[in-house]
Amino acid sequence: MVSVLGWVAGACVAWAVVASMLIVGELRKRGVHISFFWLRLLIPRYVAEYAERTREESGRTGPLFYHAVVPINAALVVAVIALFLKWR
């Protein structure tokens, strides 16, 4: 059971990484300078900036924001559940 949860958490992380890279691409199209040297550290800032810019443009938060935030939170919850089951 724990290994299945590990795979689910890994899939969620992969989903969040792909969504984050798509967000970086969208921000580059909008003329935002992206620091590839600090990319891992600045991803949360870029995700927040994407949400803000899309809200300004259309009045709604862009869909990629949810594709980045929801799976990373799901991965955290699944990992905590897996750790709980392993130590139980």
C-alpha positions in Angstrom: 0.0 0.0 0.0 2.8 2.4 0.9 4.6 1.8 -2.4 1.3 2.6 -4.3 1.0 5.9 -2.4 4.7 6.6 -3.2 3.9 6.2 -6.9 0.8 8.5 -6.5 2.9 11.1 -4.8 5.6 10.9 -7.5 3.0 11.3 -10.2 1.6 14.4 -8.4 5.0 15.9 -8.2 5.7 15.2 -11.9 2.3 16.8 -12.8 3.2 19.9 -10.7 6.6 20.2 -12.3 5.2 20.0 -15.8 2.6 22.7 -14.9 5.3 24.9 -13.4 7.3 24.7 -16.6 4.2 25.6 -18.7 3.7 28.6 -16.4 7.3 29.7 -17.0 6.7 29.4 -20.7 3.6 31.5 -20.5 5.4 34.2 -18.4 8.2 34.3 -21.0 5.6 34.9 -23.7 4.3 37.8 -21.6 7.8 39.3 -21.4 8.7 38.4 -17.9 12.4 37.8 -17.3 12.9 34.3 -16.0 16.1 33.5 -14.1 17.0 29.9 -15.1 19.9 29.8 -12.7 17.5 30.4 -9.7 14.5 28.6 -11.3 14.0 25.9 -8.6 14.0 28.6 -5.9 11.8 31.1 -7.7 9.0 28.7 -9.0 6.6 29.7 -6.2 7.1 33.3 -7.1 6.5 32.6 -10.8 3.4 30.7 -10.1 2.0 33.6 -8.0 3.0 36.0 -10.7 1.2 33.9 -13.3 -2.0 33.9 -11.2 -1.8 37.7 -10.7 -1.2 38.5 -14.4 -3.9 36.2 -15.6 -6.3 37.7 -13.1 -5.4 41.2 -14.4 -5.9 40.1 -18.0 -9.1 38.2 -17.9 -10.5 38.7 -14.4 -9.9 35.0 -13.6 -6.9 33.0 -12.4 -5.4 31.0 -15.2 -5.9 27.2 -15.2 -2.2 26.4 -15.0 -2.1 27.9 -11.5 -4.4 25.2 -10.3 -2.5 22.5 -12.2 0.6 23.6 -10.3 -0.8 24.1 -6.8 -3.3 21.2 -6.4 -1.0 18.3 -7.3 1.9 19.5 -5.1 -0.5 19.8 -2.1 -1.9 16.4 -3.0 1.6 14.9 -3.1 2.2 16.4 0.4 -1.0 14.8 1.8 -0.3 11.5 0.2 3.3 11.4 1.4 2.1 12.2 5.0 -0.4 9.4 4.8 2.2 7.0 3.4 4.6 7.9 6.3 1.8 7.4 8.8 0.9 4.0 7.4 4.6 2.9 7.3 5.2 3.9 11.0 2.0 2.5 12.2 
